[in-house]
Amino acid sequence: MITGTRLRAICAAVLLGFAVQVPAGEVEWKMLTDQANLHLQRGSLQQAELFAREAIAEADRSFGQKHRAYDQSIATLGLVLRFAQKYPEAEKEFRRALVLREKALGPRDPAVAILVNNLADVVQAQKKYAEAEKLHRRVLAVFEKTYGDDPKTAASLNNLGATLHAQGRNAEAEPVLRRALAMKEKTLGPGSPSVAHTLNNLAQVLEALGRKAEAGKHAARAAAIHKNANAGVKS
């Protein structure tokens, strides 16, 4: 296990190779953040958590708690904890970052909405569906106004539809997911794996509504998209 002191020593050693004259704390914070993200991508969640926590401490030392680097570091830790399935801890960190980001940018900023989306994800993972729905609707309102028909808006619609389905509100979920599907097909193309994700969600809703044949067609199309995507990777 790498200790906080060891993490700082690693970063300090790397700093010697930088020729650009920038504050040491800024470079060290970026190194810690980059390492946290790198280990997260690799699935090394314990290491990612260590670097993320050290990045928070460095942001506090170098910039103070009102700087965007501080809430960004907390949000990174929340993401690491989410992938580690430590949902209550992730929720706590996302809420902490959200307070700071809202104060700095206002409640309707897209960067705030992205953080709200991450919070909704961990809230939903804990089966707090009513709150998750409220959060997803908040994200959707911001994305619709900011981006219009866009993959981010489509993803938000998909998330809302999945939350409605989780609550058994399938008649409400269907039009939301159909809108997400149409928007993804328009902005990403009909063969996108993201389209397949929404097709599967829609198939589950249709199955729950008793429309098995229609559900089967959507599920089969999703499977074909995944098959083609995997074939493209292998080739």
C-alpha positions in Angstrom: 0.0 0.0 0.0 1.3 3.5 -0.9 1.1 6.0 2.0 0.3 9.6 1.6 3.9 10.5 2.2 5.0 8.1 -0.4 2.5 9.5 -2.9 4.0 13.0 -2.4 7.5 11.7 -2.8 6.6 10.1 -6.1 5.1 13.3 -7.4 8.0 15.3 -6.1 10.4 13.1 -8.0 8.4 13.5 -11.2 8.3 17.3 -10.7 12.0 17.5 -11.2 11.6 16.6 -14.8 9.3 19.6 -15.5 10.9 22.6 -17.2 7.8 24.9 -17.1 7.8 27.2 -14.1 4.4 26.7 -12.4 3.6 26.4 -8.7 4.7 23.1 -7.4 1.4 22.5 -5.7 -0.5 22.9 -8.9 1.7 20.4 -10.8 1.6 17.9 -7.8 -2.2 18.2 -7.7 -2.5 17.5 -11.4 -0.2 14.5 -11.0 -2.2 13.1 -8.2 -5.5 13.6 -10.1 -4.1 12.0 -13.3 -2.9 9.0 -11.3 -6.3 8.7 -9.6 -8.0 8.7 -13.0 -5.5 6.3 -14.5 -5.9 3.8 -11.8 -9.7 4.1 -12.0 -9.5 3.4 -15.7 -7.4 0.3 -15.0 -9.8 -0.9 -12.3 -7.1 -0.5 -9.5 -9.7 1.1 -7.2 -7.7 0.9 -4.0 -4.9 2.8 -5.6 -7.3 5.2 -7.3 -8.9 6.0 -3.9 -5.5 6.7 -2.3 -4.5 9.1 -5.1 -7.9 10.8 -5.1 -7.8 11.4 -1.3 -4.3 12.8 -1.6 -5.4 15.1 -4.5 -8.1 16.5 -2.2 -5.5 17.2 0.5 -3.2 18.8 -2.1 -6.0 21.0 -3.5 -6.8 22.2 0.0 -3.1 23.0 0.7 -2.4 24.7 -2.7 -5.6 26.3 -3.7 -8.1 26.4 -0.8 -11.6 25.0 -0.5 -13.2 27.7 -2.7 -11.1 26.7 -5.8 -12.6 24.4 -8.5 -9.7 22.0 -8.0 -11.0 21.2 -4.6 -14.6 20.2 -5.6 -13.2 18.5 -8.7 -11.0 16.3 -6.4 -13.9 15.4 -4.2 -16.0 14.5 -7.2 -13.1 12.3 -8.5 -13.1 10.5 -5.1 -16.9 10.1 -5.3 -16.5 8.4 -8.7 -13.9 6.0 -7.5 -16.1 5.1 -4.5 -19.0 4.6 -6.9 -17.1 2.1 -9.0 -15.9 0.4 -5.8 -19.7 0.0 -5.0 -19.2 2.0 -1.8 -22.4 3.8 -2.5 -23.1 5.6 0.8 -19.6 6.9 0.8 -19.8 8.0 -2.8 -23.1 9.8 -2.1 -21.5 11.7 0.8 -18.6 12.9 -1.4 -20.8 13.8 -4.4 -23.1 15.8 -2.0 -20.0 17.6 -0.6 -18.7 18.5 -4.0 -22.2 19.6 -5.2 -22.5 22.2 -2.4 -19.2 23.7 -3.4 -19.9 23.6 -7.2 -23.3 25.1 -6.9 -22.0 27.9 -4.8 -19.3 28.6 -7.4 -21.2 28.2 -10.6 -24.9 28.3 -9.7 -27.5 25.5 -9.7 -28.1 25.5 -13.5 -24.6 25.2 -14.8 -23.9 22.1 -16.9 -20.9 21.2 -14.8 -23.2 21.1 -11.8 -25.7 19.0 -13.7 -23.0 16.4 -14.4 -22.3 16.1 -10.7 -26.0 15.9 -10.0 -26.2 13.0 -12.5 -23.4 11.2 -10.7 -25.2 11.7 -7.4 -28.4 10.4 -9.0 -26.6 7.3 -10.1 -25.4 6.3 -6.6 -28.7 7.3 -5.0 -30.5 5.0 -7.5 -28.0 2.2 -6.7 -29.2 2.4 -3.1 -32.8 2.0 -4.4 -33.8 5.5 -3.4 -35.8 5.8 -6.6 -38.0 8.8 -5.8 -34.9 11.0 -5.1 -33.1 9.6 -8.1 -36.0 10.5 -10.3 -36.0 14.1 -9.0 -32.3 14.4 -9.6 -32.5 13.0 -13.1 -35.3 15.4 -14.0 -33.1 18.3 -12.8 -30.2 17.1 -15.0 -32.5 16.7 -18.0 -33.8 20.2 -17.6 -30.3 21.7 -17.7 -29.1 19.5 -20.6 -32.2 20.2 -22.7 -31.7 23.9 -22.4 -27.9 23.8 -22.8 -27.4 21.1 -25.4 -30.7 20.4 -27.1 -30.7 17.1 -29.1 -27.4 15.8 -28.0 -25.9 12.5 -26.7 -25.8 14.0 -23.2 -29.5 14.8 -23.2 -30.3 11.4 -24.6 -28.3 9.7 -21.9 -30.2 11.8 -19.3 -33.5 10.7 -20.8 -32.3 7.1 -20.7 -31.4 7.4 -17.1 -34.8 8.9 -16.2 -36.6 6.1 -18.1 -34.6 3.5 -16.3 -35.5 5.1 -13.0 -39.2 5.1 -13.9 -39.0 1.4 -14.9 -37.3 0.6 -11.5 -40.4 2.1 -9.8 -42.8 0.0 -11.9 -44.0 3.1 -13.8 -43.5 1.4 -17.2 -46.2 3.3 -19.1 -44.4 6.6 -18.2 -41.0 5.1 -18.9 -41.9 4.0 -22.5 -42.2 7.4 -24.1 -39.1 8.7 -22.3 -37.0 5.8 -23.5 -38.4 6.1 -27.1 -37.4 9.7 -27.1 -33.9 8.8 -25.8 -33.6 6.1 -28.5 -34.6 8.5 -31.3 -32.1 11.1 -30.1 -29.3 8.6 -29.8 -29.9 7.2 -33.2 -29.9 10.8 -34.6 -26.8 12.0 -32.8 -24.7 8.8 -32.5 -26.0 6.6 -35.4 -28.2 3.5 -35.3 -25.2 1.2 -34.7 -23.9 2.8 -31.5 -23.5 0.6 -28.4 -25.2 3.4 -26.5 -28.3 2.9 -28.8 -28.2 -0.8 -27.8 -28.2 0.1 -24.1 -31.5 2.1 -24.6 -32.9 -0.6 -26.8 -32.4 -3.1 -23.9 -34.0 -0.7 -21.4 -37.0 -0.2 -23.7 -37.3 -4.0 -24.2 -37.5 -4.5 -20.5 -40.3 -1.9 -20.2 -42.2 -3.4 -23.1 -41.8 -6.9 -21.5 -43.2 -5.5 -18.3 -46.2 -4.0 -20.2 -46.9 -7.5 -21.7 -45.8 -6.6 -25.3 -43.4 -9.6 -25.6 -43.1 -9.7 -29.3 -42.1 -6.0 -29.6 -39.7 -6.4 -26.7 -38.1 -9.3 -28.4 -37.4 -7.3 -31.5 -35.7 -4.5 -29.6 -33.6 -7.0 -27.6 -32.6 -8.8 -30.8 -31.6 -5.5 -32.4 -29.5 -4.6 -29.3 -27.8 -8.0 -29.5 -27.0 -7.5 -33.1 -25.4 -4.1 -32.4 -23.2 -5.5 -29.7 -22.2 -8.4 -32.0 -21.2 -6.0 -34.7 -19.3 -3.8 -32.3 -17.4 -6.8 -30.9 -16.6 -8.1 -34.4 -15.2 -4.6 -35.2 -12.9 -4.8 -32.2 -11.6 -8.2 -33.1 -10.9 -7.2 -36.6 
